[in-house]
């Protein structure tokens, strides 16, 4: 290593009478200096040149600053690339690339429909707004890579969702999803056309495989997010001692989800609705812990899995699902809730949000998915009004 030693002047090296050659001659200061350097190249009393030291220090700081700035720039480019994805964009990302970012919010559409209805759009938009630092993914069975470009311009909801910076729409390819899981053998043997509840069963299986592989949070497409969920490993209680599978979250490769997939195959019965869904989650949780009733708004814990109070997602229970589509004298504030499940499975008459109806659901749309409300609800009413005028 190159070292610099600074010497002030010959006079600073005082010669003492004892430092003489045997012949009595004084040593020259040059001789003594050279001997000192050779024997003690790093003498502590030898001061450094302050000018060069300060310059080196400044250079180090500048280099460090440039390195950090470059790193932050690369990160910003990655974020920009990921969260400004559009189906028409040349910066196409695969599902694996997005999912590998971690902590994704995952939705599934296991029917063949290609136009997400307003409730689906609201669910995805609300999650995208609440979890702005996460990728929000809607997997659609009816979507293919070839149809993505056409759908972007053909369907209002598709265009609306794909324009959101952290929303991604991908085809749902089940055989790929089930690879390296216990579900692949089941999928290769089952005959979908003979399954009574195939839409639900295939969704139950797909959500388990995706969360096990990549981690994150799964949500049904009738769940409206209202604030972030603070838990990483959780199940949602639909009622005391009974778990839902409509919303849950785990890190990747969590053993609980692996055991759920094994139980899915071992106890498969597609004729019983929910046997591979909420009933599966409940029996697996009961195998780990003794479930008890909830008191107040407390949450339970079971071997590092949070079993969240029904108030977190189901403050309105399924027998009262229609209250979402009614006018309330005083709307609840849902202080203890992270999201709201609107029980679309119970909505056989297909009640919908109507602009100006002042229902609880309309207020939720306005607050948590305003773009969906503006584009799909209000604009639909305006189009109907314009159409009726043209008919007259």
DAFENMO-V538718 format. One record per backbone hydrogen bond with DSSP energy under -0.5 kcal/mol. CO is the residue of the C=O (numbers start at 1). NH is the residue of the N-H. If there is no record, write none. Layout:
co=CO nh=NH
co=CO nh=NH
//
This chain:
co=9 nh=12
co=10 nh=13
co=12 nh=14
co=14 nh=16
co=16 nh=19
co=18 nh=20
co=19 nh=27
co=21 nh=24
co=25 nh=21
co=28 nh=32
co=29 nh=33
co=30 nh=34
co=31 nh=35
co=32 nh=36
co=33 nh=37
co=34 nh=38
co=35 nh=39
co=36 nh=40
co=40 nh=43
co=43 nh=46
co=45 nh=47
co=47 nh=6
co=48 nh=50
co=49 nh=53
co=50 nh=54
co=51 nh=55
co=52 nh=56
co=53 nh=57
co=54 nh=58
co=55 nh=59
co=56 nh=60
co=57 nh=61
co=58 nh=62
co=59 nh=63
co=60 nh=64
co=61 nh=65
co=62 nh=66
co=63 nh=67
co=64 nh=68
co=65 nh=69
co=66 nh=70
co=67 nh=71
co=68 nh=72
co=69 nh=73
co=70 nh=74
co=71 nh=75
co=72 nh=76
co=73 nh=77
co=74 nh=78
co=75 nh=79
co=76 nh=80
co=77 nh=81
co=78 nh=82
co=79 nh=83
co=80 nh=84
co=82 nh=85
co=86 nh=89
co=90 nh=92
co=94 nh=98
co=95 nh=99
co=96 nh=100
co=98 nh=101
co=99 nh=102
co=104 nh=106
co=104 nh=217
co=105 nh=137
co=106 nh=219
co=107 nh=139
co=109 nh=141
co=111 nh=142
co=114 nh=116
co=117 nh=120
co=117 nh=121
co=118 nh=122
co=119 nh=123
co=120 nh=124
co=121 nh=125
co=122 nh=126
co=123 nh=127
co=124 nh=128
co=125 nh=129
co=126 nh=130
co=127 nh=131
co=129 nh=132
co=130 nh=132
co=131 nh=134
co=135 nh=105
co=135 nh=137
co=136 nh=168
co=137 nh=107
co=137 nh=139
co=138 nh=170
co=139 nh=109
co=140 nh=143
co=140 nh=172
co=144 nh=148
co=147 nh=151
co=148 nh=152
co=149 nh=153
co=150 nh=153
co=150 nh=154
co=151 nh=155
co=155 nh=159
co=156 nh=160
co=157 nh=161
co=158 nh=162
co=159 nh=163
co=161 nh=164
co=164 nh=167
co=165 nh=85
co=166 nh=136
co=168 nh=138
co=168 nh=170
co=170 nh=140
co=171 nh=173
co=172 nh=174
co=173 nh=176
co=173 nh=177
co=174 nh=178
co=176 nh=179
co=178 nh=181
co=178 nh=184
co=181 nh=184
co=182 nh=186
co=183 nh=187
co=184 nh=188
co=185 nh=189
co=186 nh=189
co=186 nh=190
co=190 nh=192
co=191 nh=194
co=192 nh=195
co=195 nh=198
co=197 nh=201
co=198 nh=202
co=199 nh=203
co=200 nh=204
co=201 nh=205
co=202 nh=206
co=203 nh=207
co=204 nh=208
co=205 nh=209
co=206 nh=210
co=207 nh=211
co=208 nh=212
co=209 nh=213
co=210 nh=214
co=210 nh=215
co=211 nh=215
co=212 nh=253
co=216 nh=250
co=217 nh=106
co=218 nh=248
co=220 nh=223
co=222 nh=224
co=222 nh=342
co=223 nh=225
co=224 nh=340
co=228 nh=230
co=232 nh=234
co=233 nh=306
co=234 nh=249
co=235 nh=237
co=235 nh=308
co=236 nh=244
co=239 nh=242
co=242 nh=238
co=242 nh=239
co=244 nh=236
co=246 nh=220
co=247 nh=236
co=248 nh=218
co=249 nh=234
co=250 nh=216
co=251 nh=254
co=254 nh=257
co=254 nh=258
co=255 nh=259
co=256 nh=260
co=257 nh=261
co=258 nh=262
co=259 nh=263
co=260 nh=264
co=261 nh=265
co=262 nh=266
co=263 nh=267
co=265 nh=268
co=269 nh=272
co=270 nh=197
co=271 nh=273
co=272 nh=275
co=274 nh=277
co=274 nh=279
co=274 nh=280
co=277 nh=281
co=278 nh=282
co=279 nh=283
co=280 nh=284
co=281 nh=285
co=282 nh=286
co=283 nh=287
co=284 nh=288
co=285 nh=288
co=285 nh=289
co=289 nh=291
co=292 nh=241
co=295 nh=298
co=300 nh=307
co=302 nh=305
co=304 nh=306
co=305 nh=302
co=306 nh=235
co=306 nh=308
co=307 nh=300
co=308 nh=237
co=309 nh=312
co=310 nh=313
co=310 nh=314
co=312 nh=338
co=312 nh=339
co=313 nh=341
co=315 nh=317
co=317 nh=320
co=318 nh=321
co=320 nh=323
co=321 nh=324
co=322 nh=325
co=323 nh=326
co=324 nh=361
co=326 nh=360
co=334 nh=337
co=338 nh=226
co=338 nh=227
co=340 nh=224
co=340 nh=342
co=343 nh=346
co=343 nh=347
co=344 nh=347
co=346 nh=348
co=347 nh=350
co=354 nh=357
co=359 nh=363
co=360 nh=364
co=361 nh=365
co=362 nh=366
co=363 nh=367
co=364 nh=368
co=365 nh=369
co=369 nh=373
co=370 nh=374
co=371 nh=375
co=372 nh=376
co=372 nh=377
co=373 nh=377
co=373 nh=378
co=374 nh=379
co=377 nh=381
co=378 nh=382
co=379 nh=383
co=380 nh=384
co=381 nh=385
co=382 nh=386
co=383 nh=387
co=384 nh=388
co=385 nh=389
co=386 nh=390
co=387 nh=391
co=388 nh=392
//
